[in-house]
């Protein structure tokens, strides 16, 4: 667990957990991999299935505000995020609105010899109310004392 700076005001009992890292190698040059990931954010008319999953709401240079629709079981979750394209090596996502209060994600693309690209995914997920959940799970009142002693 760690404190979050610049997350729009940490909520009650904010817990931040790392996402990743996950690393995959792609047998394609970095510029091509970047271009493919950027398609829904750069194209005025994204292809087929992407139209249903990503909608750009606002565009300003290499930064867009986009709504993402993601199937989670039988539900569809909608998030609104800023997406910053930093060609050819990085794409960053920052949550504006969604089912959790704080998410930051990053795709880092590294050119590897032989026209291969290494894609590294990292991020952070912040959830609130961990104090109440911890108490309900454990029944231990010292959870509240610990939370009260934490710097804000």
C-alpha positions, 0 to 999 in steps of 0.5 A, a space after each residue: 500500500 502506498 500514498 498517491 500524489 496527484 490523484 485528484 484527492 485520495 479518498 477514505 482509506 485509499 489503497 493503491 496496488 501495482 498493476 503488472 509489470 507484464 512483458 510480451 515480445 511482438 515480432 514487429 517493429 516498434 513503430 508498427 506496434 505503436 501505430 496499431 495500439 494508437 489506431 482507436 485514438 488517432 483514427 476519426 473512423 476506427 475499424 469494425 469492433 473498435 467502434 463499439 469499444 473506444 470512442 474519442 470524446 476530445 482530441 488535443 494533439 497527442 492527448 485524447 479523452 476517450 470512453 472505453 467499454 469493457 465486458 466484465 462477465 455479463 456487465 459492460 464497464 465504461 471508463 473515461 480516460 485521458 490517453 497520451 500518445 508519446 511516439 514511438 515508445 510510450 502510451 499512458 492512460 489516466 482514469 477520469 471516471 469509472 468504477 474505481 477512483 484511481 487508475 494509471 497505466 502505461 505501455 512502454 515499447 522497446 525496440 529489440 534487435 531483429 525488428 522485434 518489440 518488447 511491450 511492458 505494461 505497468 500501472 497502479 489501481 487505487 481503491 477506497 474504503 479499505 478500512 471498512 472492508 478490512 474491519 468487516 473481513 477481520 472484525 478487528 477494531 485496531 484497523 480503525 486506529 491504524 487508519 486514523 494514525 496514517 498521514 493524509 
